[in-house]
Amino acid sequence: MNLLLVCIAFICIAALEVPYMVKNKQWYSLTVYSVLLVSVFVLGALVASGIKVPSPIKAAQAFYKDILGLSFKSP
C-alpha cells in the first residue's frame, strides 16, 4: 500500500512539472530533474518496501571530515 502511494505521488509530481519543461524545450533542466526524480523515487520505493536505507548524513559527515578536513567540535 505504501509503495502504491509513493508511485502515485511521484506520478503526480512528474505530471505537473514535465509537460511545462517539454513545452518550453528546457532539455537540460528536464534531464537534471529526471535524474533527481528517479533517484529520489528509488529511495522512496525502497523505504516504502521496508528495506533499510543507510542515512545520507553519514556520507555527508564522511565527506566533510575526510575530504574537506572540517570538524564540527565545540570549543
C-alpha positions in Angstrom: 0.0 0.0 0.0 2.8 2.4 0.9 4.6 1.6 -2.4 1.5 2.4 -4.3 1.2 5.8 -2.6 4.8 6.6 -3.4 4.2 5.7 -7.0 1.1 7.9 -7.2 2.8 10.8 -5.5 5.7 10.7 -8.0 3.5 10.3 -11.0 1.5 13.4 -9.9 4.7 15.4 -9.3 6.1 14.4 -12.7 2.7 15.2 -14.4 2.8 18.7 -13.0 6.4 19.6 -13.9 7.4 17.6 -17.0 4.9 18.9 -19.6 6.0 22.5 -18.9 9.7 21.7 -19.4 8.9 19.8 -22.7 6.7 22.6 -23.9 9.4 25.2 -23.3 12.2 22.9 -24.6 14.1 23.0 -21.4 16.0 19.8 -22.1 18.9 20.3 -19.7 16.5 21.1 -16.8 14.4 18.1 -17.8 17.4 15.8 -17.7 18.6 17.0 -14.3 15.0 16.9 -13.0 14.5 13.4 -14.3 17.7 12.1 -12.8 16.9 13.6 -9.4 13.3 12.4 -9.6 14.2 8.9 -10.4 16.9 8.8 -7.7 14.5 10.0 -5.0 11.8 7.7 -6.3 14.1 4.7 -6.0 15.0 5.7 -2.4 11.3 6.3 -1.6 10.3 2.9 -3.0 13.0 1.2 -1.0 11.9 2.8 2.2 8.2 2.1 1.4 9.1 -1.5 0.8 10.6 -1.8 4.2 14.2 -2.1 3.1 16.6 -0.3 5.4 18.4 2.5 3.6 21.6 4.0 5.1 21.4 7.6 6.2 22.8 10.1 3.8 24.0 12.1 6.8 26.8 9.5 7.3 28.0 10.1 3.8 27.9 13.8 4.2 29.8 13.6 7.5 32.5 11.4 5.9 32.8 13.9 3.0 33.3 16.9 5.4 35.7 15.1 7.7 37.8 13.0 5.3 37.8 15.1 2.1 37.4 18.6 3.3 39.2 18.1 6.7 36.5 20.0 8.6 35.3 19.2 12.1 32.4 20.5 14.0 33.7 20.2 17.5 32.6 22.7 20.1 35.4 24.9 21.5 
